[in-house]
Amino acid sequence: PNINDIKMLKKRILLKLGSNTLTKDTDHISRGKIEDIGRQIAALKDKFEFIIVSSGAIAAARQFVKLEHNGEEINVKQALASIGQPHLMRIFQENFRELGLFTSQCLLSYSDFENEQTRANIKNTINVLVANNFIPIINENDTVATDEIKFGDNDKLAGLTASLLSADILIIATNTDGIYTKSSLTTSTPKTIEAVSDLTKLLKEIGESKSTHGTGGMQSKIDAATIAQKAGIETWITNGLNDNFIVDAIENKSTFTKITLS
């Protein structure tokens, strides 16, 4: 078979990395975690192609600077995102390159998805990158847009991107073993909802909690899964704090929430 046939056989994974995963629930980006992610992508690259939506620019900046400000908190966060984004990309680039993986940066805004021409441009550009074995690392363009900072840790962006790029699976990495049943949280023995297609049932189970670094709680993950499900894409909500979390989910060796197509 020619190279295009081989490429068509690969499943496309859109991997969304929240700040809590990339920092391992600490105050700074974990190089070890980024290396763990790269190692898994390298191990899976014959069967899967990866597109990453990554948060963490603000967390990356906080390692280096404390900003003086008189302005709005949101502007400070936008400034931090601007400082942190190149650092975040450098950490990805350095760690992935050692594993023989090449990265590229794509900064998107929600308004890009509303314009037909821009949508086509994003899709074509990212398909060229992936076809040439570059891993696109997408973040919201935080210096001009405030949606991620305000509305939820890139989850929605991941859902829209997965839909636009016809991913096979949307994997959302967070700091829990998926979505827990409400009743199990009251007894402090979290029980994961393992497979579900009815999102209205899932909404009844979620609480109001938000993650420590990220801005998205489970609500924004279900919003992303809703967008993905409408596009015929399964969503897996996995615990990104565990080593090997992508491979383990694919091999069904871990506990996570799989939102299937109805």
VOPAGU-2260 file (C-alpha; in pm, 1 decimal, decimal comma):
REM VOPAGU-2260
SITE   aa  ch    i         X         Y         Z
SITE  PRO   A    0       0,0       0,0       0,0
SITE  ASN   A    1     119,5     354,8     -60,4
SITE  ILE   A    2     192,4     599,6     219,7
SITE  ASN   A    3    -151,2     764,2     201,4
SITE  ASP   A    4    -324,5     430,6     257,1
SITE  ILE   A    5    -109,9     371,5     565,4
SITE  LYS   A    6    -192,2     717,5     697,7
SITE  MET   A    7    -562,9     654,4     649,2
SITE  LEU   A    8    -538,8     348,1     871,5
SITE  LYS   A    9    -410,0     549,4    1166,7
SITE  LYS   A   10    -664,1     653,5    1424,9
SITE  ARG   A   11    -657,0    1022,8    1511,3
SITE  ILE   A   12    -648,1    1113,2    1878,6
SITE  LEU   A   13    -709,8    1464,0    2001,1
SITE  LEU   A   14    -536,6    1479,3    2340,0
SITE  LYS   A   15    -642,4    1760,9    2570,3
SITE  LEU   A   16    -398,1    1833,8    2852,3
SITE  GLY   A   17    -524,7    2042,2    3142,7
SITE  SER   A   18    -300,3    2254,7    3362,5
SITE  ASN   A   19    -348,1    2014,6    3653,6
SITE  THR   A   20    -204,7    1728,3    3444,2
SITE  LEU   A   21      92,8    1927,7    3315,0
SITE  THR   A   22     180,3    2056,0    3662,2
SITE  LYS   A   23     100,4    1722,7    3831,3
SITE  ASP   A   24    -112,1    1934,0    4068,9
SITE  THR   A   25     188,2    2146,9    4175,3
SITE  ASP   A   26     281,1    2509,3    4101,3
SITE  HIS   A   27     496,0    2451,5    3796,3
SITE  ILE   A   28     506,6    2255,7    3471,0
SITE  SER   A   29     641,2    1903,1    3518,7
SITE  ARG   A   30     905,1    1809,9    3261,1
SITE  GLY   A   31     865,2    1449,9    3376,2
SITE  LYS   A   32     496,0    1456,0    3284,1
SITE  ILE   A   33     564,7    1605,1    2941,1
SITE  GLU   A   34     830,5    1337,5    2887,3
SITE  ASP   A   35     578,0    1069,0    2994,5
SITE  ILE   A   36     330,9    1201,0    2734,3
SITE  GLY   A   37     597,9    1212,8    2462,7
SITE  ARG   A   38     714,7     860,5    2540,8
SITE  GLN   A   39     360,5     728,2    2501,2
SITE  ILE   A   40     304,0     913,5    2173,6
SITE  ALA   A   41     633,2     769,9    2042,3
SITE  ALA   A   42     522,5     419,5    2143,7
SITE  LEU   A   43     181,8     460,4    1975,9
SITE  LYS   A   44     280,7     652,4    1663,2
SITE  ASP   A   45     253,5     358,3    1421,7
SITE  LYS   A   46    -117,0     315,9    1495,1
SITE  PHE   A   47    -226,1     661,8    1609,8
SITE  GLU   A   48    -167,6    1020,8    1506,0
SITE  PHE   A   49    -186,3    1286,4    1775,9
SITE  ILE   A   50    -306,7    1644,6    1791,9
SITE  ILE   A   51    -263,8    1811,0    2131,0
SITE  VAL   A   52    -470,0    2088,7    2287,2
SITE  SER   A   53    -264,4    2210,4    2580,8
SITE  SER   A   54    -329,6    2451,5    2864,5
SITE  GLY   A   55     -51,9    2549,9    3103,1
SITE  ALA   A   56      83,4    2879,2    2965,4
SITE  ILE   A   57     -10,4    3069,4    3282,2
SITE  ALA   A   58     134,7    2794,9    3503,9
SITE  ALA   A   59     456,5    2805,3    3297,1
SITE  ALA   A   60     488,8    3181,5    3349,8
SITE  ARG   A   61     432,5    3164,2    3724,1
SITE  GLN   A   62     761,5    2975,3    3757,6
SITE  PHE   A   63     950,4    3275,5    3627,2
SITE  VAL   A   64     767,0    3594,1    3716,0
SITE  LYS   A   65     543,3    3772,6    3955,4
SITE  LEU   A   66     382,6    4064,5    3774,5
SITE  GLU   A   67     331,2    4407,8    3924,3
SITE  HIS   A   68      -9,7    4534,8    3822,8
SITE  ASN   A   69    -282,0    4786,5    3883,1
SITE  GLY   A   70    -516,6    4643,5    3623,9
SITE  GLU   A   71    -781,8    4375,0    3610,7
SITE  GLU   A   72    -692,0    4024,1    3722,3
SITE  ILE   A   73    -791,3    3897,1    3374,7
SITE  ASN   A   74    -531,6    4124,6    3208,1
SITE  VAL   A   75    -264,0    3995,0    3443,6
SITE  LYS   A   76    -354,1    3640,0    3346,4
SITE  GLN   A   77    -341,8    3734,3    2978,1
SITE  ALA   A   78       2,2    3887,5    3030,8
SITE  LEU   A   79     116,7    3572,8    3214,4
SITE  ALA   A   80     -14,5    3359,1    2927,8
SITE  SER   A   81     188,9    3568,0    2685,0
SITE  ILE   A   82     505,8    3515,7    2892,0
SITE  GLY   A   83     441,5    3148,5    2959,2
SITE  GLN   A   84     337,3    3025,2    2613,5
SITE  PRO   A   85     691,4    3025,2    2461,2
SITE  HIS   A   86     827,5    2853,5    2775,4
SITE  LEU   A   87     556,7    2587,6    2754,7
SITE  MET   A   88     632,0    2525,1    2385,8
SITE  ARG   A   89    1005,3    2506,2    2455,1
SITE  ILE   A   90     951,3    2237,5    2720,8
SITE  PHE   A   91     736,8    2035,2    2478,2
SITE  GLN   A   92     985,7    2085,5    2196,3
SITE  GLU   A   93    1293,1    1984,7    2399,9
SITE  ASN   A   94    1135,8    1677,8    2558,6
SITE  PHE   A   95     962,8    1555,5    2242,4
SITE  ARG   A   96    1270,7    1610,9    2021,3
SITE  GLU   A   97    1475,0    1376,6    2242,4
SITE  LEU   A   98    1215,0    1109,5    2159,8
SITE  GLY   A   99    1232,1    1181,0    1784,9
SITE  LEU   A  100     902,5    1373,0    1783,1
SITE  PHE   A  101     854,0    1708,9    1614,0
SITE  THR   A  102     613,5    1974,3    1741,2
SITE  SER   A  103     443,7    2284,3    1603,4
SITE  GLN   A  104     240,1    2558,5    1768,5
SITE  CYS   A  105    -110,9    2665,3    1668,6
SITE  LEU   A  106    -286,0    2946,3    1855,8
SITE  LEU   A  107    -660,8    2958,5    1797,6
SITE  SER   A  108    -952,8    3171,3    1913,9
SITE  TYR   A  109   -1317,2    3072,2    1936,7
SITE  SER   A  110   -1407,3    3325,1    1669,0
SITE  ASP   A  111   -1187,3    3124,3    1427,8
SITE  PHE   A  112   -1443,1    2843,8    1443,8
SITE  GLU   A  113   -1730,0    3070,9    1341,9
SITE  ASN   A  114   -1576,9    3172,0    1009,2
SITE  GLU   A  115   -1603,4    2913,6     729,0
SITE  GLN   A  116   -1281,8    3025,9     556,4
SITE  THR   A  117   -1080,8    3024,4     880,2
SITE  ARG   A  118   -1215,1    2679,3     971,2
SITE  ALA   A  119   -1099,2    2547,4     633,5
SITE  ASN   A  120    -756,7    2708,5     682,6
SITE  ILE   A  121    -712,5    2555,3    1029,0
SITE  LYS   A  122    -814,0    2211,9     902,7
SITE  ASN   A  123    -586,1    2222,5     597,8
SITE  THR   A  124    -285,2    2353,2     790,0
SITE  ILE   A  125    -316,0    2097,4    1068,9
SITE  ASN   A  126    -365,8    1812,9     820,1
SITE  VAL   A  127     -42,5    1914,8     642,0
SITE  LEU   A  128     143,1    1921,0     975,5
SITE  VAL   A  129      13,3    1578,5    1078,8
SITE  ALA   A  130      83,3    1427,7     734,2
SITE  ASN   A  131     445,1    1541,8     775,2
SITE  ASN   A  132     477,6    1389,0    1122,6
SITE  PHE   A  133     458,6    1714,4    1316,5
SITE  ILE   A  134     246,0    1714,7    1630,8
SITE  PRO   A  135      34,5    2031,8    1642,4
SITE  ILE   A  136      17,3    2174,7    1993,7
SITE  ILE   A  137    -285,5    2400,1    2011,5
SITE  ASN   A  138    -367,5    2658,1    2275,8
SITE  GLU   A  139    -613,2    2940,1    2287,8
SITE  ASN   A  140    -462,0    3270,5    2181,5
SITE  ASP   A  141    -491,2    3400,6    2537,4
SITE  THR   A  142    -346,4    3745,7    2476,9
SITE  VAL   A  143    -641,7    3836,8    2255,7
SITE  ALA   A  144    -911,3    3603,3    2388,4
SITE  THR   A  145   -1017,0    3539,3    2744,1
SITE  ASP   A  146   -1247,0    3240,7    2695,4
SITE  GLU   A  147   -1004,9    2980,5    2830,5
SITE  ILE   A  148    -923,2    3193,6    3131,9
SITE  LYS   A  149   -1288,7    3269,8    3195,9
SITE  PHE   A  150   -1481,7    2970,7    3072,9
SITE  GLY   A  151   -1292,6    2652,3    3123,0
SITE  ASP   A  152    -944,3    2526,8    3067,1
SITE  ASN   A  153    -954,2    2463,8    2690,3
SITE  ASP   A  154   -1208,3    2181,0    2717,7
SITE  LYS   A  155   -1450,0    2346,3    2475,0
SITE  LEU   A  156   -1162,3    2432,8    2240,9
SITE  ALA   A  157   -1065,0    2063,1    2243,3
SITE  GLY   A  158   -1421,5    1957,7    2157,8
SITE  LEU   A  159   -1445,4    2205,6    1869,9
SITE  THR   A  160   -1101,9    2110,3    1738,0
SITE  ALA   A  161   -1172,9    1735,5    1759,4
SITE  SER   A  162   -1493,6    1794,2    1565,2
SITE  LEU   A  163   -1329,0    2014,6    1300,4
SITE  LEU   A  164   -1040,5    1771,5    1246,9
SITE  SER   A  165   -1256,5    1456,1    1247,0
SITE  ALA   A  166   -1070,9    1290,8    1535,2
SITE  ASP   A  167   -1158,5     931,0    1621,6
SITE  ILE   A  168   -1117,8     979,6    1997,4
SITE  LEU   A  169   -1104,7    1287,9    2222,2
SITE  ILE   A  170    -897,4    1209,2    2530,9
SITE  ILE   A  171    -933,5    1466,9    2809,0
SITE  ALA   A  172    -663,3    1430,0    3073,6
SITE  THR   A  173    -755,8    1557,6    3419,0
SITE  ASN   A  174    -670,0    1481,7    3784,3
SITE  THR   A  175    -944,1    1226,2    3858,7
SITE  ASP   A  176   -1018,7     875,6    3728,0
SITE  GLY   A  177   -1289,8    1018,4    3504,3
SITE  ILE   A  178   -1630,8    1128,6    3632,4
SITE  TYR   A  179   -1741,5     990,5    3968,5
SITE  THR   A  180   -2096,1     909,4    4076,1
SITE  LYS   A  181   -2237,7    1176,7    4303,1
SITE  SER   A  182   -2335,0     923,5    4571,1
SITE  SER   A  183   -1982,4     778,2    4589,7
SITE  LEU   A  184   -1835,6    1123,5    4656,6
SITE  THR   A  185   -2056,9    1170,6    4961,9
SITE  THR   A  186   -1905,4     853,6    5112,0
SITE  SER   A  187   -1548,8     954,4    5012,2
SITE  THR   A  188   -1499,2     637,6    4806,3
SITE  PRO   A  189   -1506,0     773,4    4450,2
SITE  LYS   A  190   -1660,2     535,0    4198,0
SITE  THR   A  191   -1599,2     606,9    3828,8
SITE  ILE   A  192   -1883,4     605,7    3577,5
SITE  GLU   A  193   -1708,8     384,7    3322,9
SITE  ALA   A  194   -1927,4     391,4    3011,4
SITE  VAL   A  195   -2213,6     623,3    2931,7
SITE  SER   A  196   -2379,0     759,0    2618,7
SITE  ASP   A  197   -2659,5     964,1    2775,4
SITE  LEU   A  198   -2506,0    1300,2    2863,3
SITE  THR   A  199   -2814,1    1423,3    3051,0
SITE  LYS   A  200   -2761,1    1138,8    3300,6
SITE  LEU   A  201   -2398,0    1239,0    3335,6
SITE  LEU   A  202   -2488,1    1601,5    3407,2
SITE  LYS   A  203   -2696,5    1488,5    3705,6
SITE  GLU   A  204   -2388,8    1323,1    3858,8
SITE  ILE   A  205   -2142,3    1610,6    3848,5
SITE  GLY   A  206   -2068,7    1849,3    4131,2
SITE  GLU   A  207   -1960,1    2209,5    4121,8
SITE  SER   A  208   -1591,9    2153,2    4193,1
SITE  LYS   A  209   -1318,5    2306,4    3978,1
SITE  SER   A  210    -964,2    2179,2    3944,0
SITE  THR   A  211    -690,8    2359,6    4137,6
SITE  HIS   A  212    -491,6    2513,7    3850,7
SITE  GLY   A  213    -737,5    2480,7    3569,3
SITE  THR   A  214   -1054,4    2676,7    3528,1
SITE  GLY   A  215   -1262,8    2385,1    3405,6
SITE  GLY   A  216   -1465,8    2158,2    3624,2
SITE  MET   A  217   -1645,8    1848,7    3496,9
SITE  GLN   A  218   -1916,8    2068,8    3342,2
SITE  SER   A  219   -1678,6    2200,0    3075,6
SITE  LYS   A  220   -1560,1    1843,5    3002,7
SITE  ILE   A  221   -1917,8    1731,7    2943,8
SITE  ASP   A  222   -1970,6    2036,3    2719,3
SITE  ALA   A  223   -1668,6    1922,2    2516,0
SITE  ALA   A  224   -1797,0    1564,1    2506,1
SITE  THR   A  225   -2133,7    1694,1    2380,8
SITE  ILE   A  226   -1966,4    1871,7    2087,0
SITE  ALA   A  227   -1759,3    1558,8    2014,7
SITE  GLN   A  228   -2054,4    1320,0    2039,8
SITE  LYS   A  229   -2252,9    1527,5    1787,1
SITE  ALA   A  230   -1957,1    1487,3    1550,6
SITE  GLY   A  231   -1949,7    1110,1    1602,8
SITE  ILE   A  232   -1643,1    1112,1    1831,1
SITE  GLU   A  233   -1599,3     917,8    2156,4
SITE  THR   A  234   -1464,3    1110,6    2456,9
SITE  TRP   A  235   -1245,8     948,6    2721,2
SITE  ILE   A  236   -1190,8    1133,9    3050,4
SITE  THR   A  237    -873,9     990,5    3202,0
SITE  ASN   A  238    -639,3    1056,3    3493,4
SITE  GLY   A  239    -342,6    1235,0    3340,0
SITE  LEU   A  240    -153,1    1229,0    3671,2
SITE  ASN   A  241     -88,3     856,0    3623,5
SITE  ASP   A  242     217,1     752,9    3425,3
SITE  ASN   A  243     130,7     582,1    3097,0
SITE  PHE   A  244    -231,3     705,5    3112,5
SITE  ILE   A  245    -285,9     714,2    2733,6
SITE  VAL   A  246    -150,9     364,9    2664,0
SITE  ASP   A  247    -332,1     221,7    2967,1
SITE  ALA   A  248    -664,0     369,5    2849,8
SITE  ILE   A  249    -617,1     234,9    2496,3
SITE  GLU   A  250    -529,9    -109,6    2636,4
SITE  ASN   A  251    -818,3     -89,0    2885,4
SITE  LYS   A  252    -585,3    -126,0    3182,2
SITE  SER   A  253    -709,8     176,4    3374,9
SITE  THR   A  254   -1034,0     310,3    3514,7
SITE  PHE   A  255   -1173,9     608,3    3326,1
SITE  THR   A  256   -1499,9     746,0    3187,8
SITE  LYS   A  257   -1577,4     658,1    2826,9
SITE  ILE   A  258   -1853,0     868,3    2669,8
SITE  THR   A  259   -1971,8     653,4    2382,8
SITE  LEU   A  260   -2192,6     736,5    2087,1
SITE  SER   A  261   -2557,1     670,1    2162,7
